[in-house]
Amino acid sequence: MENGDQNTRPSSPPTYWLTRFVILRLLGALYAVAFLVAINQILPLIGSQGLLPVGPYLEQLSAMLGSKGAALLRLPSLFWLGHSDAALLTGAWAGPLLSLVVVAGFANVPLLAALWFLYLSYVHVGQEWYGYGWEIQLTETGFLAIFLCPLLDARPFPRHPPPMPILVLFRWLEFRIMLRAGAGGEVNGPGIPLLTAEYLDAP
């Protein structure tokens, strides 16, 4: 009878410890790649001698929105405080260092928030170069990941499980990405669905 009770005992609900661990490690790797690309390309693209220098762009935004403060609220970025070539490169080098901490298994809210805002700072001043879908998806994924990890506990497997609403939002994000890719028609001529190109080209 005791064995029967053990067999019928309801199983404990899933805790998604491994899910959180994998998501955060992969996100850290993506951040590292994104910042390494910025190290090589940010100055030729938006540096003082780049194709689209960030200085005139920020001045145009301030004039268009009426003030620097209004522009900062509209497009938050660290580079409103300073956008010299040295500042652009310093942020780009800080990104991989923070990302490798996450890849190594340590993540909490301050660390993920710092990574997210640092990358968002480049997206908001990157103009055409940072206006593609992958950059937007990385910032959205990074924002959700802030709430996936504990406030201060940075251990790889913290005490509390990840919040289920955030996991649901990750599934919704994935669904939206796949739906948008599948509803986009065809690329490179007839017979090549956009969803197929999405699977072939996506990182």
C-alpha positions in Angstrom: 0.0 0.0 0.0 2.9 2.3 0.8 4.4 1.7 -2.7 1.0 2.5 -4.3 0.9 5.8 -2.4 4.4 6.7 -3.6 3.4 5.9 -7.2 0.3 8.1 -7.1 2.0 11.0 -5.3 1.8 14.1 -7.6 5.1 15.2 -9.0 6.5 18.5 -8.0 6.0 21.4 -10.5 8.9 22.2 -12.8 11.3 24.8 -11.5 13.1 25.7 -14.8 16.5 26.0 -13.2 18.3 24.6 -16.2 16.2 26.8 -18.6 17.3 29.9 -16.8 20.9 28.8 -16.7 21.0 28.0 -20.5 19.2 31.2 -21.5 21.5 33.5 -19.5 24.7 31.7 -20.7 23.6 32.0 -24.3 22.6 35.6 -23.9 26.0 36.4 -22.4 27.6 34.8 -25.5 25.4 36.9 -27.8 26.3 40.0 -26.0 30.0 39.2 -26.2 29.8 38.7 -30.0 27.8 41.9 -30.4 30.3 44.0 -28.4 33.2 42.4 -30.2 31.7 43.5 -33.5 31.3 47.0 -32.0 35.0 47.1 -31.1 35.9 46.5 -34.7 33.2 48.6 -36.4 31.9 51.4 -34.1 34.6 54.0 -35.0 34.4 53.5 -38.8 30.6 53.7 -38.6 29.8 56.4 -36.0 33.1 57.7 -34.7 34.2 61.3 -35.2 35.6 60.4 -38.6 33.1 57.6 -39.4 30.4 57.3 -42.1 27.7 58.7 -39.8 29.4 60.5 -36.9 27.4 60.4 -33.7 28.1 64.0 -32.7 26.0 65.7 -35.4 23.3 63.1 -35.0 22.9 63.9 -31.3 22.9 67.6 -32.1 20.1 67.1 -34.7 18.1 65.1 -32.2 18.4 67.8 -29.6 17.3 70.5 -32.1 14.4 68.4 -33.4 13.1 67.6 -29.9 13.7 71.0 -28.4 16.4 70.2 -25.9 19.1 67.7 -24.9 17.0 66.5 -22.0 14.0 65.8 -24.2 16.2 63.9 -26.6 17.8 61.9 -23.7 14.3 60.9 -22.5 13.3 59.9 -26.0 16.5 57.9 -26.8 18.4 57.1 -23.6 22.1 56.5 -24.1 25.3 56.8 -22.1 26.8 58.7 -25.0 24.7 61.8 -24.3 27.3 62.2 -21.5 30.2 62.0 -23.9 30.6 60.5 -27.4 34.3 60.8 -28.1 36.0 58.0 -29.9 37.6 56.9 -26.6 34.2 56.8 -25.0 32.7 54.7 -27.8 35.6 52.2 -27.6 35.6 52.1 -23.8 32.0 51.0 -23.8 32.6 48.5 -26.5 35.5 46.9 -24.5 33.5 46.9 -21.3 30.7 44.9 -23.0 32.7 41.7 -23.6 34.2 41.8 -20.1 30.7 41.9 -18.5 29.4 39.4 -21.0 32.1 36.9 -20.1 31.0 37.1 -16.4 27.5 36.0 -17.5 28.9 33.2 -19.7 31.0 32.0 -16.7 27.7 31.4 -14.8 27.3 34.5 -12.7 24.3 36.8 -13.3 22.0 39.1 -11.3 19.8 42.1 -11.9 22.5 44.9 -11.8 24.8 43.0 -14.2 22.1 42.2 -16.7 20.7 45.7 -16.5 24.2 47.2 -17.1 24.7 45.0 -20.2 21.3 45.8 -21.5 21.6 49.6 -21.1 25.2 49.6 -22.5 24.0 47.8 -25.6 20.9 50.0 -25.8 23.2 53.0 -25.7 24.8 51.9 -29.0 21.5 51.0 -30.6 20.1 54.5 -29.9 23.1 56.3 -31.4 23.9 53.7 -34.1 21.5 55.2 -36.6 21.1 53.0 -39.7 23.8 50.6 -38.6 21.9 49.6 -35.5 18.4 49.7 -36.9 18.1 46.1 -38.0 15.9 43.4 -36.4 18.7 41.5 -34.6 19.7 44.5 -32.6 16.1 45.2 -31.5 15.6 41.5 -30.6 18.8 41.5 -28.6 17.7 44.5 -26.6 14.2 43.0 -26.0 15.6 39.7 -25.0 18.2 41.4 -22.7 15.5 43.4 -21.0 13.4 40.3 -20.2 16.6 38.5 -18.9 17.0 41.2 -16.3 13.9 39.9 -14.5 14.9 36.3 -15.1 17.7 36.3 -12.5 17.7 37.3 -8.8 18.2 40.8 -7.6 21.7 40.3 -6.1 22.4 36.6 -5.9 24.8 35.9 -8.8 25.3 32.2 -8.3 24.8 29.9 -11.4 21.9 28.1 -9.6 20.3 30.6 -7.1 17.9 29.6 -4.4 14.7 30.8 -6.0 13.3 29.5 -9.4 12.8 31.9 -12.3 9.5 33.7 -12.4 7.0 31.9 -14.6 5.6 35.2 -16.2 9.0 36.0 -17.6 9.3 32.5 -19.1 5.9 33.0 -20.7 7.1 36.3 -22.1 10.2 34.6 -23.6 7.9 32.1 -25.3 5.8 35.0 -26.6 8.9 36.7 -27.9 9.9 33.6 -29.7 6.4 33.2 -31.2 6.4 36.8 -32.4 9.8 36.3 -34.1 8.7 33.2 -35.9 5.3 34.6 -36.8 6.9 37.7 -38.3 9.4 35.6 -40.2 6.7 33.3 -41.6 4.3 36.2 -42.5 6.9 38.1 -44.5 6.4 36.5 -47.8 9.3 35.4 -49.9 12.9 36.6 -50.4 15.5 36.2 -53.1 12.9 35.4 -55.7 9.9 33.1 -55.7 10.0 29.8 -54.0 12.2 30.8 -51.0 9.9 31.5 -48.0 11.1 34.1 -45.6 10.8 31.7 -42.7 13.3 29.4 -44.4 15.7 32.3 -44.7 15.2 33.1 -41.1 16.2 29.6 -40.0 19.2 29.7 -42.3 20.5 33.1 -41.4 19.5 33.4 -37.7 22.4 33.2 -35.2 
